[in-house]
Amino acid sequence: QHRRLKQLLLTDIDNNFKNDFERYCLDVEKYSINYFERNFKFMKTILYHAQQNGYLINSGLSRIKCKTEKTMFVFLNPQELEKIENTTFEDEHLETAKDWLLISCYSAQRISDFMRFDTSMICERQVKGENRYFIEFVQEKTDKQLLLPLDEKIIKILNKRNWNFPRKMSEPRYNEHIKTVCQLVGIDEIVEGTLAVKNEDENIKNRKKNNRRKIKGMYPKYMLVSSHIGRRSFASNNFGRIPTPLLMVATGHSTPNMLMKYIGKIDED
């Protein structure tokens, strides 16, 4: 659309196209370099699929590489989780959000999964002569069936709530409330991260409904907290403590490299 091209052939996706598309993503759309790389990778996947089905693609496609930047992310360490756990909020919304935040940090699940948790999914099994609680569910994104051991911190929340999970809340409300929870317990250390802010570029504002762009900078940590922090916290706090294959089962990553990239670790083998 931007180039007003009548057609684009599969063989046109070459190094020149990549450079042109990169300039468009960074200069026109103001996307990050990682977002451009992700989208170009999707295109390559589709092209390889086309090739397997007999279509002709550019012969040099496999040699076209994209630059990326190291992903900035935050996670809640065990001391910060303890601070959250030891604080009780009079506001019912904040107490509910606090409990969901702890559940997400001790279960490693996406909001699309943990917000569906229900006590009917819980079963009891004997492990090494002890009764342990597990939750059985199918992950929405990956369609994987999971039998996840329930951490004692989650059991504590269930007992506090007469063996019930907290009431459900929408993702925008949850994101808003967990920032407040973290701010009130004093998780306000200034850290480097990326924050989604509204883009003031008139062209983007007029053209797009979603004109938010991630801006790298130094922010109070609570501002960078969102629904995904539970998965990153679980993976980061347990890396090297739980065997990597088991950690991958909980987080749903299919290779150790994907897991380590996700938490910003390097392979030290």
N, C-alpha and C positions, 0 to 999 in steps of 0.2 A: 504493500500500500504506500509506504513512505517513498519508495523508489519509482512508483507508478509503473511497475513492470507488468506486461500483459501475461507473461508466463515465466516460469522458473523450472528448468529441467533438473533431474536428479544429478546429471553430470556437471551442472553449474555450481554444485556445492563443492568448491575447491578452496585453496588458500586465499585467493582474492575475495571470495564471498565471506570467508571467516573474518578477514581484516575489516571488511565493510560492515559486517554484522556487529563486530566488536565496537567499532566507532559509533554505530547507531545506538547500541545498548548503553554505552558510557556517556556519549555526548548529548544524544537526543532524549533518551528515556531516563538518564541519570541512574541507571542500575549499577550495582556493584560488579566488580570483575568476576566474583564467584558466581553470581546469578547468570551472567553471560555464559560462563564456562559450563554451567549446569544445563542451560538451554541448548548450547551447541552439542553437548554430549547426547542429549535426547535426539537431536537431529541425526547424529551419526548412528545411533541405535536403530532408528527408523530406516536409514539408508542401507545399513547392513542387512536388515530384515528384507528390504526390497531386493537386494542383491541375491539373497538366498532363494528368492522367488523368481529369479531369471531376469531381473531388470539390470540395466547397465548403470554403474555409478562411477565417479571419478576414481581413477586407479591409485591416486596418491592420498586418498582419504585417511588411511590408517596412520600416515606420517604427520597429519595435521594435529598439533598439540596446542593447548590453551594455557595461559598463565593463570595461577590462582594466588590468593592471599591466604595467610593462616587465619582460620576462623576464630573470632573473638567470642568467648562465652564465659558465663559465670556458673558456679554451682555452690550449693550450701554445704559447708563442711560440718563434721559431727558436732563441734562446739556451737555452731549457729543453730543446728537442728535442736540441740538441747535447750537453747535459749527460747526457741519457738514453743517447744513442748512444755516448758515450765511456766509459760505465760497463759493466763486465763483472761478471756475477753468478755466483757459484759454484753457487748453488741453480738447478738446471735449470728448475724451474717459473718462477722469476723471469726468467731469461734468455729463456725462451719467451714469457712475457707481455710482456717489454720489446720483443722483435722484432715481435710482433703489434701492439703499441701504435704503433711506428714505421711499420709497414705501413699501419695505419689512418689515421695522420696524413699520410701521403704518397700515399694513394689516395682519400681522402674517402668511403669506403664504410661502410655500416652493418655491424654485427657479423654479421648474418644473411647478408651477402654476402662480407666478407673472410675469414670463418672457413671458407668453402667454396673459397677460392682453391686452385688446384692447378696444378702446372707444365704439365699437359696443356692448360691454357687459354691458355698463352703462345704467341705467334707473333712472328716477326721480319719487319719491313717496312723498306723503304728510304725514308728521309725526307731530302730535300735532300742526296742522295749519301751519307748515313750510315745504318748499320743501327741500327734502334731496336727495343726490345722492347715489345710490347703484351700486355695480358691481355683476353681476350674472354669475356664472361659476361652472363647475364640477371639484372637486379636483382630480388630476390625480392619486395620490397614494391610496386614500380612496374611490374614486368614489362617494363622497358625493356632492350633489348639494348645493351650498351656495349662499345666498343673503347677501352680506357684505356691511355695511354702509361705504362709503368712508370718511376717515378722512379729515378734512380741509387742512392738510398739503399735502395730495395727490392731492386735488382739486387745490391747489396753484401751484403744479408742472405741472398739466395739463394745467392750464391757461397760465403759462409761456411758454409752448410748443404748443400754439395754439390748445388747447384741443386735444393733442396727448400724448401717453405714449412715454418714451424715446425709442431709437432704441434698438433692441434685441442684446444681446451679449452672447457668449458661457460661460458656467460655469467656466472653467479654467481662461479665460480672466477676468471675473467678479471678481473672488476671488483675482486675482492678483491686479486689479485696486482698489478694496475697501480697501485693506491693505495700498496701497499708499495714498488713500484719508485720511484714519484715521491717518497715519503717518504725513501727511502734516498739518492736523489741530491740531496736538499736542496730540493725544491720545496715549501717550507713557509711561504711568505709568507702573512700573514693577509689574506684577501680576503672581499668580500661575496658571498654565494651562498645557495642553498637546499639543504638537506640532508634526505633522507627519514629520518624518525625514527619510532619506534613511538609511536602515540597512546595516552595513558594513560586516555582517556575510557572508562569502563566500558561504556557503551551501545554504543560502536563496537567495543570489544574482544570483547564477547559476540556481536555481530551479524555481524562481518566476519572473513573469513580474513585479508585484507590490510588491516591497520589502520595502515599507515604513512602519514604525512602529511608534506608538505614544509614545513620550517620555515626562514624567512629569518633570516640572522644572519651573523656574522663567523667564518670558519673557516680553519684552515690549508689552503692550496690543494690539497694531495694528497688531503684528505678529500672534495673535490668532484669528483675525477676518476672518470669512468665510461666505459663502452664508447662513448658517443656523442661523446666529446671529440675523437676523430680527425677526424670530419666538420667539427665547428666549427673546429678548429685549421686544417685545410686551407683552408676557406672564408675564415676571418679573415686568415690569413697571406698568402693569394694575392689577396685582394680589391684591385683596382686594379693588380695586377701581371699577372694573366692576364685577357684580355678577358672581360667579364661573361658573354656567351653561352656561351663555352667552360667557364667556371667552373660555369655552370648545368647543362651537360651532365654534368660530373663529379659534381656533388652531387645531380642529379636534380630540381632545382627548376624549375617551369614558367614562372615570371615573375621578373623582376629584383626586384620588390617582395617576393616571398616569400623570395628569397635574402637581401635586405638585412634583412628582419625577423628572419630566422634568425640572422644574425650581429650584430644590434643596430646596423646602420649606417643612416644617413639618405641619401636621394637628394640629392646635391649638384649635380645638373645645373642 
